[in-house]
Structure formats: C-alpha cells, structure tokens
Amino acid sequence: MKKILTIILSIIVVVSFNGCKATQNTEPQDDARIKIVTTLFPYYDFVRAVTKGVDGISITMTVAPGQDSHSFEPTPKDIIKIENADLFIYNGGTLETWVDSVLGALSNDEQVMRMMDYVDVMEEETVEGMDLRYEHSHDHSEEMHSHSEESEHSYDEESEHSHDEESEHSHDDKEYDEHIWTSPVNAMKMVGYICDEMIKIDPENAEIYKANADEYIGKIQNIDTQIRKIVNKMDKKEIIFADKFPLLYFAKEYGLSYYAAFPGCAEDTEPSARTIAFLIDKINEDKINKVYYLELSSKAVANTICEDTGAKAYEFNSCHNITEKQFQSGVTYVDLMTKNLEVLKK
C-alpha cells in the first residue's frame, strides 16, 4: 500500500508540475535575487535571522501558519516555488514523506537541506500511562545519518553534506522522533549550518550572515543557560503534558522526566479514560500542581485533569508552528522559547 501511495503521489506531482509550468509566467514574477523555501516555522525563522539586513532575499514557508504539518499536502504552486528555490530546507522523516516524491519530480535538487541529517536523532519512545491506541502508520525505512560536531557549527570541507550522498545514510527499521528543533542545543547547530549554506550561495554577504548567526545563536544560548538554571533548582524534575509530547529532545537535553497522554506524532487527541486516570493519579501522587498543553491544540484534556486535581494548565510551545497573528507580528523561535522559560519556572 505504501508503495502504491508513493507512486500515485509521484504521478500527481509530475502532472501538477507539468500542468502549471506553462502558466507560471502569468503570475507576478518574484524579483528576489535569492529564493529560499522552508517547510516548517523553525527553519523559516532561522533563515530569517541569518539573512537579516541582506536585500533581495525571499523566504517562503510552505506549511501555512496554524496548519498541522502532519496533514500537509503540497499544492502545484508550492511545487513550483520549491523548483525555483535556490535553497530548500525541510525537516525530513515521516513528518514530511511528501518531500521525497516532490524532490524526485524536480530538476533542481542540489540546494537541499534535510535538517534531520545535521543533528543526532533519537528513537521515538513511549512512557508509562501513554495511550497506545496510536499505532505508527509511517514508513519505517527512513534513511538517517547524523553529525556529531558538538562545539563547531561550521562545516569542515571534507565533511560537507550533499543531498546525493545516499551511501552515508543507514537503513534500519527504527522509528525516530522528528521534533529535533525543540532542543535549543540542536537549534543552535542548525542556525550555524544554515549560515554556512547561505555563505556558499551568497559569499559576498558572508560577514553579515556570520554576524547574524552568531547573534541569534547567542540569544538561543542564553535561553539554554536559563533553562539549565531553572532545572537545577527543581526539586522534582518532572513535567506532565495533558496532550501529545513532541518534546523528547527538550526533555532529554535537560534531564527531565515526563508523562503525557500520547507520543509526539500521535494522531489521536482524545485519550482513553485509563490514560486520563493515570495522569490524574500521577499528579496527585507526585504533588504536581501545573499541567502543560501544546500550542494550537485544545485545552479540553488539560481542563478535565485540572478539574479533578486542582492543578493549573499552561501552554508550552513546541515551536512547530504559529498562528497567523503571531506570524504577521514577527514572532520568533526565541520569543516562543522565552515564554516556555516562564511557564517552566512555574
């Protein structure tokens, strides 16, 4: 079935692209000197920060503000934008299975960054109490490879990435957590790699890109430092999410244990009565008086748990996406993580 779906999608992509290519010139032409397309908000924000102050750069985010990337399907217009991009940045993994089919139909696949290739990825995990009615419907043959540079964000010439270096990927049946940006440490690395790629594309503005990247990495570093101070003061390093949990990288980075209703990529939004009862018991047993829920999701489960425990519910942002209002106001990854700092203190 998976192969059949992939073939069908590939046909749709090719037909859509060929059908629209003839009418492409009927639309107003983007006169940007450099065109960058990203799939998710974190990468859009990282590019925006790195390219600040450089004229002639267009940045597009394919997944619209407020939209769930798990259900995203590209339009012919999206495909044309990717085809014309000087740099296409996507996350990778089962979160974006559509990308492989799109890239296979494009002629320009050289300037591509698959961000899961630039950090150490973790296997998805479940913890006690999670509603496991959720079953993975993903392809388990994802190609993965990672980089272990801990201190430097610049490329070594001998280790430069290429989208075509398929031989360096390992093949296995493991399920990986794809929410890599939730770790500020990973975010700092990725800002650096994006900076390196921009310098390759536009060496004339290398100093600006480098200065911008250093500035933004410094802001994220400050958040990282503050989180560690907060966690070090916690008597009980435990957090509870009355929601999905796409924050594995965050929790592991800062030594936090967690309990949640669902794994990070679960499609369900209503946990079983058994899961709710477990979380209520855990809150009462461990004397937890704060419960988290995710941005762009319902507070229904959190409200139910709070009614039975007296705990208070707070939004914790996975930075996966933002609302249209936030997008128009220029909210950044740093802004969202700063808000997370405040609720983490509670």
N, C-alpha and C positions, 0 to 999 in steps of 0.2 A: 504493500500500500504506500509506504514512504517513497519508494522509487517511482511509483505511478504519479504521485502528487508532485514530485520534483520535476518529472518530465512535463506534466501539464503546465506547471508554473513557468518552466523554461519556454514552452511554446507561447504562452500568454505574453511573457516578457518580450520575446523576439518580435511577435506580431505587433504588440503595442508600440514598441520602439520604432519598427519599420513604418508603421502606420502614421506615426506622429512626426517622423523626421522630415517629411515633405512639407509639413505645415509649421515647422519650427520657426522659420523666418517671419511668419505672420505675427508673432508676438514681439513686443518691445524688446530690443536687444540689450542685454546687460553689458555695459561697457567696462565692467570691473577688469582690472589688469590680472588679478589672481582670484580664482573662484575656489572656495572651499566648501565642501558639503559634509555635514556630520549627521549621524542618526540620532544620538541621544544628547540631552541637555548638558551633562558634564563636559563632554568634548566640545560642544559649541562654546561653552563658557571658557574652557581652557584656551581655545583658539582665539576667542575674542580678547582675552587677557594678553596673550603673547603678541598679537598683531596691533595692539592699541597704538594709535598715533601714526600708523602707516596708511597712506592713501591708496585707493584703488583696489581694495580687498573686499570681496563679497563673501559672507558667511551664511550658509543656509542650514537649517535643522529640519530633517525630513519628518521626524515624529513631531507632530504639532503640539504646542503647549496644552496640557490637560489630557493628552491622549496616552493610552496604555500601549507601550511598545510591544507587549506580548501579543496584541491583536492587530498590530500594524501591517498593512499591505501597501506596497508602493503603487503610485499611480503612474501612468505614462509620463506625466510631467516630472515626477520625481526621478524617473529613469533617465530622462534627457538631462536633468541637472547633474546627475552622477556621471553621465557620459562626458559632459563638458567640463567637469571639475578638474582643477589642477591638483587637488588633493581630496581624497575621500576617506573619512575617518569613521569607522564603525566599531562596535564592541566585539562582535564575534559570538560563537557558541549558539546554543539552541534558542537563545533570545532573538536571534536575527537569522534564522535559517533562510529567509528570502534573499539575503545578500548574495549567497553563493550562486544562486540561479541568475540574479541580475548581473553579477560580475562576469559570469560565463557568456552572457549575451552582448557584452560591451567590447569595444575595440581598444579603449584606453583603460587598462587595468594596472598600469605601472605605479601610479602615485596613489597607493592604497595603504592605509594603516589599520591593522586589526589589533585593537588595543589589548586583547587577552594574550597577545604574543609578547607583550612588553613587561608583564609582571608575573610573579609566581602565583599560579592559580590554586584554589583549594577545592577539594571534593565537597559537593553538597552534603549536608548532614541533617539528621533529624534528632530531636531530643525528646526526652520523656514528656508525655502529655500531648504531643502534636497530633492533630487529626490526620491520620494517614489514609483516609479515603482517597486522598490525592495520589494519583499514580502518574509517573512520568510518561508523557506522550512524545518525548523528544527522541531524536536520532542519537544513539549512543556511540556513534562512530566519529565524534568531533575530533578534528586534528588540533593538537595542542603542542606548543612549545613555549618556554618561558626564559626570561633573562634574570640573572642573579646579581646584577650590579646593585650594590646596596648604597654606595657612597657617591657615585658619579652619575649624573643624568645624561651626559653627552655620549654619543656613540664613539666606539673605537672603530677605526676604519676597517679592521679585519673582522669585526662582528656586526657590520652593518646589515640591517634587515632588508629583506626583499619579499614581496608578496609571492614570488615564484619559488621560494626556497622550500618546496614541499618536502624535500628529503629530510629536513631538520625537524619536522613535526613527528610526534609519536602517536601511534594509533592504539587506543585502548577502549574499553567499554565503561570507563568511569563516568559518572555524572558530575560535572563541575558547576560550582556556584559562579555565576557570571556577573555579580554585582560588585565588580572589582574596585570601582571608584569610591565605595563607601569607606574605604580606608584612606585617611588623609596622607598616609605614607605612600600608598600607591598613586594617589592624585599628584603628589609632588614629582614622582618619577615620570608620570605621563605628561605633565606640563613640560618637563625637560625634553622628552622625546619629540613632542610636537614642535618645540622650539628648534630642535635640530633639523627637523624636516622642513620647516619654514626657511631656515638658513640655506638649505640645499636648493629650494625652489627660488628664493629671492636673496642671494648673497649680498646684494647692495645694501640691504637693511639689516644685516646680521647683528650689528651692535644694538639696534633698537629691540630686535627680538630677544636677544640675550638679556638686556636690561629689564625688559618687561617680564620675562620668565623668572629671572632672579627675584624681582619684586613680588610676583604672585606666589612663588614658592615660599618666600619669606612669610607671607600672610598665612599660608596653609601651615607652615612650620609653627607659627605662633599658636594656631588652633591646636595642633598636635601637642605642643608643650602644655597648654592649658588643660586639655583632656587628661593627660597623664597626671597632672597635679590633682585634678578632681578625683580620678580613680584611686590614686594613692591615699586619699583621705576617706574613702568609702569604707565603712565597717563591713558591709556586705556587698561584694562586687557582683551583684545580680540584678538583671533587668528583666522585666516581663512585658511582652507585647501581646495585646489582645487583637492580633492581626497576623498577617504574614510576616516572615522575618527575612528580609533581604539584606541583613546587616552582619552576615557572618564575618566578613573581612574586618569590619569595625570591632566586633566583639573579640575576635582572636588577637587583633593588634594590641588591644588594651587590657587583655586578660579578664574579660567579663564573661560570666556565665549567663545563660539566658533561657527563658521559657517562652513559648509562643504558640499561637493557635495553629499555624501552618508553616511549612517550609517556604523559602523565598519565592519560588516560582509557582506556587500552588494557584490553581485557577478558582478554587472554591473561596467563598467569602463568608459563609455561614458554618462555623464549626459545630460539631456534634455536641449534644448535651454533656457527653462524657468529658470532652475536652474543656468545655466551659467549667464544669465542676472541678476538674483537675486544677485549672488556673486559679479558681476561687480558693480551693484548699491550699494551694501553694502560697498565695498571697497572705492568707490568714496564718499559715504555719510559719512562714518566714518574716511575718510582720512587715510586709511591703505596702507602703501607702501611696505609691504612684504607679500608674499603668500607662503604657505608651500605645499609640496607634499611628498609622502611617499617613503621610500627606496623600491627598486625592483619594482617600478611602472613607468609608462610613465609620462613624463612631459607635455604631449600634452594639457591637460586641463589647467594646470598652465600657459603654454606658451600662450594659447589663451586669458586667462584672463589678463595676463601681457601686451599683445599687446594692449588691449583695455583700460587699466588703467594706464600703466606706472609703475606698481609695479614690484618688482623683486621676482623671485622664489627661494626658498631654500629648500633643503631636510631636513626633520625631520624624525628621525628614531624611529619606534615603537618597535625596538629590537625584532621583531617577528622572523626574520631570517637574515642571512648574505650571502654574495656572497662566492663562492668557494675561491677566492683570499683572502678575509678577514678571512675566516676560517683557511686557511693554514698559514696566518701570525699571528694567535692567537689573533685576535680582541676580546675584552671582552664587556660585558654589560656596564661596567664603561666607556670604550672608547666611545661607542656609545652615552651614555647619556652626556658625556663631550662635544661631538660635538653638541648635542642638546642645551647645555648651550650656546654655541657660537651663534647659529642661533636665540635662544630665545632673546639674548641680542639685536639683530637687530630689 
